[in-house]
Amino acid sequence: MKNFNNQYIENLLNNIHDGLFITDVHKKISFWNKGAENITGFKESEMKGKPCSTSFLCPIDEKGTFLCQENCPAQQALTDENIHQTKAYFHHKEGFRIPVSLRAIPLLNKKEHLIGIACDFVDISPKVLMPQKTRELKRMELIDPLTQVGNRRYMEMQLHSRLNEKKWYNLPFGTIFVDLDHMEKINETYGQKVGDRILRMISQTLSKNIRFFDTIGRWEGEKFLVVILNVDEPILDFVANKLRLLVEESNILVNATFVGTTISLGATLARVTDSPEKLVKRAESLMYHSKWMGRNRVSLKLEKEESEY
């Protein structure tokens, strides 16, 4: 590498698809490449000079633990000078949470002295709606124009297909009914445009944190439906709670104030005797049970008889 000038190396790093940032030994960002900008939405001018622990990324793990407080791969690499890798959820500039595979690599000078850390990361969100598929779904009017996920008709088609597979091949799947909490208050306080941004943010958090063969759509208003394939009840519970937690840790900036909300979810496994209407109604009833139990939670069964929601 000594035969290459610094400008060539910088151009090379800026033209890789992976995100990459470099810090000094105090974890202050000195380089932020184009890949990092494309994945997170943040420009180099917004990140350079900031400690990665106090930057806008706010990385968390699947339990919602802030990685810069516990199990920070960059800090571990600084401590033992080994490479450390983990899965993290970055905070995108548009507010949603995006899953990445993150690797921290210690940087040594010619004298083998530690001078910083290189952190490269890859977007591992499922490519559910690839460009060509998105164009086809739009042509068939199966995309919700505001949130850019499937619309109700698309989800009804998915439910019919999955229930037929359940009937003929006994392929298991679960349905998660999602409703945003306190959206009326957000719309009253900040206006409809902010409410729409919240809807888009949450739809992206949901769609980017399921597998590529799972599906999500806007059912109506502030309600979404998620279909998760090949799951049992414990896995369905885990997925629903992961989505709930990631939404809780998502927010947008409005006039110097971070604005976000939570979601209430009802999750249920499909049964051979289900129709699409029956399956959705059961999941929706469980969602309302979550509302009745205090919001920001997942219900897989009714814990007690409730009189109102």
Legacy VTK file of the C-alpha trace (Angstrom):
# vtk DataFile Version 3.0
C-alpha trace
ASCII
DATASET POLYDATA
POINTS 309 float
0.000 0.000 0.000
2.994 2.346 0.427
3.069 2.768 -3.379
-0.406 4.362 -3.390
-1.054 7.975 -2.480
-3.608 8.953 0.156
-6.077 10.329 -2.408
-6.152 7.002 -4.243
-6.829 5.121 -1.014
-9.607 7.550 -0.046
-11.234 7.178 -3.475
-10.976 3.407 -3.160
-12.669 3.402 0.270
-15.384 5.733 -0.993
-16.237 3.402 -3.860
-16.880 0.207 -1.931
-20.485 -0.741 -1.164
-19.849 -1.415 2.533
-20.155 1.339 5.070
-16.843 2.306 6.638
-15.804 4.817 9.247
-12.447 5.305 10.944
-11.871 6.657 14.431
-8.858 7.623 16.512
-8.082 5.931 19.846
-10.662 8.198 21.502
-13.307 6.864 19.091
-13.697 10.221 17.349
-14.708 9.771 13.697
-12.077 10.965 11.218
-13.376 9.307 8.030
-16.890 8.421 6.828
-17.238 6.863 3.396
-19.972 7.068 0.760
-21.134 3.544 1.595
-21.800 4.640 5.188
-23.726 7.637 3.861
-25.821 5.443 1.540
-26.692 2.963 4.307
-27.427 5.428 7.131
-28.437 8.610 5.329
-25.887 10.657 7.295
-23.282 12.676 5.386
-19.603 12.862 6.316
-20.074 16.500 7.365
-22.628 15.361 9.951
-20.436 12.602 11.393
-16.800 13.695 11.075
-15.274 14.887 14.338
-17.958 13.314 16.515
-17.234 10.469 18.947
-18.959 7.388 17.537
-20.506 6.800 20.974
-22.364 10.133 20.814
-23.082 10.178 17.081
-26.530 9.900 15.542
-26.186 6.142 14.925
-27.218 5.132 18.476
-26.515 1.416 17.816
-28.518 -1.089 19.844
-28.719 -4.871 19.968
-31.852 -7.049 19.712
-32.555 -6.489 23.417
-32.455 -2.721 23.020
-29.146 -2.380 24.854
-27.107 0.641 23.730
-23.921 -0.935 22.364
-21.770 2.023 23.313
-22.557 1.265 26.957
-22.156 -2.515 26.815
-20.388 -4.863 24.397
-19.065 -2.094 22.160
-17.012 -3.832 19.424
-14.901 -0.700 18.875
-14.013 -0.494 22.562
-13.245 -4.216 22.636
-10.952 -3.815 19.613
-9.186 -0.918 21.320
-8.733 -2.984 24.467
-7.359 -6.247 23.085
-6.347 -5.192 19.535
-8.383 -8.012 18.004
-11.173 -7.881 15.423
-14.680 -7.928 16.932
-17.929 -8.480 15.068
-21.577 -8.152 16.064
-25.074 -7.542 14.733
-26.390 -4.071 15.482
-29.325 -1.829 14.653
-28.330 1.651 13.486
-30.584 4.672 13.649
-31.122 5.878 10.064
-31.364 9.607 9.395
-35.049 9.114 8.514
-35.640 7.649 11.976
-36.077 3.941 11.296
-33.832 1.158 12.593
-31.695 -0.690 10.074
-29.888 -3.980 10.850
-26.192 -4.172 10.059
-23.339 -6.603 10.480
-20.655 -4.514 12.167
-16.952 -5.294 12.420
-14.346 -3.299 14.369
-10.754 -3.650 13.170
-7.790 -2.227 15.124
-5.453 0.021 13.117
-1.728 -0.124 13.833
1.049 2.118 12.567
4.420 0.918 11.268
5.679 0.600 14.825
2.725 -1.669 15.684
1.200 1.016 17.887
-2.577 1.269 18.026
-3.723 4.482 16.339
-7.446 3.911 15.835
-10.276 1.668 14.736
-11.826 0.955 11.339
-15.491 -0.039 11.573
-17.033 -1.553 8.471
-20.691 -2.483 8.294
-23.071 -4.096 5.834
-26.794 -3.529 5.496
-28.378 -6.911 6.233
-32.002 -5.837 5.918
-33.980 -8.157 3.641
-34.393 -6.979 0.090
-38.122 -7.661 0.224
-39.053 -5.148 -2.447
-36.313 -5.168 -5.046
-36.672 -2.382 -7.643
-38.113 -4.589 -10.383
-40.592 -6.170 -7.981
-41.572 -2.767 -6.616
-42.332 -1.492 -10.124
-44.490 -4.539 -10.827
-46.411 -4.196 -7.557
-46.964 -0.496 -8.223
-48.252 -1.295 -11.695
-50.727 -3.717 -10.099
-51.631 -1.067 -7.476
-50.471 -3.274 -4.599
-48.185 -0.714 -2.909
-49.335 1.790 -0.299
-48.183 5.175 -1.677
-47.372 6.752 1.698
-45.408 3.978 3.409
-44.127 2.138 0.299
-45.037 -1.274 1.730
-47.800 -3.568 0.499
-51.391 -2.355 0.739
-54.415 -4.181 2.120
-55.218 -5.938 -1.170
-51.649 -7.216 -1.364
-51.849 -8.597 2.175
-55.212 -10.240 1.494
-53.620 -12.017 -1.475
-50.730 -13.117 0.752
-53.088 -14.485 3.396
-55.053 -16.516 0.824
-51.832 -18.026 -0.540
-50.353 -18.809 2.868
-53.593 -20.385 4.143
-53.766 -22.600 1.048
-50.188 -23.722 1.763
-51.209 -24.372 5.361
-54.184 -26.449 4.235
-52.409 -28.529 1.600
-48.858 -28.803 2.948
-49.244 -27.871 6.617
-46.667 -25.061 6.285
-46.787 -23.027 9.498
-46.988 -19.247 9.579
-47.961 -16.512 11.963
-49.709 -13.182 11.626
-48.862 -10.045 13.590
-51.379 -7.216 13.767
-49.657 -3.893 14.536
-51.265 -0.635 15.638
-49.412 2.590 16.416
-49.941 4.052 19.881
-50.939 7.663 20.607
-50.987 8.763 16.957
-53.964 11.064 17.520
-51.925 13.014 20.078
-48.923 13.206 17.715
-51.107 14.511 14.881
-52.723 17.076 17.174
-49.373 18.228 18.596
-47.143 18.217 15.501
-49.510 18.068 12.542
-50.412 15.536 9.878
-47.107 15.834 7.992
-45.162 14.722 11.074
-47.700 11.944 11.609
-47.059 10.758 8.044
-43.295 10.795 8.686
-43.859 8.644 11.784
-45.919 6.182 9.708
-43.163 5.943 7.086
-40.477 5.578 9.756
-42.282 2.720 11.494
-43.158 0.944 8.243
-39.465 1.002 7.294
-38.392 -0.275 10.720
-40.829 -3.167 10.358
-40.013 -4.019 6.738
-36.238 -3.879 7.196
-36.258 -6.229 10.174
-38.143 -9.226 8.834
-36.818 -11.906 6.484
-36.983 -11.508 2.715
-39.736 -14.142 2.385
-41.923 -12.580 5.108
-44.366 -9.839 4.134
-45.689 -6.598 5.567
-48.478 -4.307 4.471
-50.470 -1.337 5.640
-53.846 -2.724 6.603
-55.644 0.550 7.222
-54.851 3.937 8.727
-52.238 3.385 11.430
-52.480 -0.409 11.348
-50.064 -2.852 9.701
-50.144 -6.588 9.113
-47.021 -8.773 9.112
-46.965 -12.394 7.901
-44.076 -14.474 9.261
-43.413 -17.862 7.648
-42.128 -21.102 9.161
-42.467 -20.193 12.839
-43.737 -21.698 16.054
-45.219 -19.650 18.890
-41.935 -18.887 20.750
-40.275 -17.659 17.544
-43.345 -15.608 16.619
-43.257 -14.037 20.077
-39.547 -13.264 19.687
-40.005 -11.651 16.258
-42.979 -9.563 17.406
-41.135 -8.332 20.479
-38.013 -7.521 18.458
-40.120 -5.379 16.121
-41.832 -3.724 19.083
-38.502 -2.871 20.693
-36.958 -1.525 17.470
-39.945 0.757 16.904
-39.686 1.996 20.487
-36.051 2.946 19.759
-36.907 4.792 16.509
-37.621 8.511 16.272
-37.455 11.555 14.024
-36.194 15.039 14.763
-38.866 17.759 14.725
-37.810 21.294 15.693
-34.958 20.031 17.903
-37.295 17.491 19.560
-37.096 13.732 19.055
-40.555 12.401 18.255
-41.485 8.731 18.217
-44.099 6.356 19.503
-44.660 2.722 20.384
-46.755 -0.047 18.883
-49.205 -2.574 20.273
-49.182 -6.011 18.655
-51.346 -9.103 18.480
-49.615 -12.263 17.242
-51.176 -15.606 16.406
-50.346 -18.767 14.497
-52.548 -19.681 11.547
-54.876 -22.660 11.902
-56.120 -25.045 9.237
-59.686 -23.902 9.945
-58.845 -20.217 9.480
-60.141 -17.983 6.750
-58.255 -14.720 6.093
-61.011 -12.805 7.874
-60.979 -15.112 10.898
-57.185 -15.032 11.187
-56.970 -11.234 10.967
-59.842 -10.792 13.416
-58.080 -12.990 15.991
-54.794 -11.116 15.580
-56.599 -7.771 15.798
-58.402 -8.836 18.984
-55.046 -9.742 20.515
-53.688 -6.341 19.475
-56.578 -4.628 21.281
-55.793 -6.782 24.288
-52.278 -5.310 24.221
-53.844 -1.839 24.154
-56.019 -2.729 27.112
-53.008 -4.101 29.015
-51.154 -0.791 28.693
-49.827 -0.565 25.098
-46.283 -1.194 23.830
-46.561 -4.944 24.240
-47.260 -8.189 22.398
-50.231 -10.447 23.122
-50.392 -14.052 21.969
-53.346 -14.942 24.146
-56.028 -13.202 26.176
-54.853 -13.141 29.777
-58.208 -12.116 31.208
-61.596 -10.960 30.049
-61.616 -7.257 29.319
-64.698 -5.064 29.200
-63.336 -2.330 26.935
-60.254 -1.392 24.978
LINES 1 310
309 0 1 2 3 4 5 6 7 8 9 10 11 12 13 14 15 16 17 18 19 20 21 22 23 24 25 26 27 28 29 30 31 32 33 34 35 36 37 38 39 40 41 42 43 44 45 46 47 48 49 50 51 52 53 54 55 56 57 58 59 60 61 62 63 64 65 66 67 68 69 70 71 72 73 74 75 76 77 78 79 80 81 82 83 84 85 86 87 88 89 90 91 92 93 94 95 96 97 98 99 100 101 102 103 104 105 106 107 108 109 110 111 112 113 114 115 116 117 118 119 120 121 122 123 124 125 126 127 128 129 130 131 132 133 134 135 136 137 138 139 140 141 142 143 144 145 146 147 148 149 150 151 152 153 154 155 156 157 158 159 160 161 162 163 164 165 166 167 168 169 170 171 172 173 174 175 176 177 178 179 180 181 182 183 184 185 186 187 188 189 190 191 192 193 194 195 196 197 198 199 200 201 202 203 204 205 206 207 208 209 210 211 212 213 214 215 216 217 218 219 220 221 222 223 224 225 226 227 228 229 230 231 232 233 234 235 236 237 238 239 240 241 242 243 244 245 246 247 248 249 250 251 252 253 254 255 256 257 258 259 260 261 262 263 264 265 266 267 268 269 270 271 272 273 274 275 276 277 278 279 280 281 282 283 284 285 286 287 288 289 290 291 292 293 294 295 296 297 298 299 300 301 302 303 304 305 306 307 308
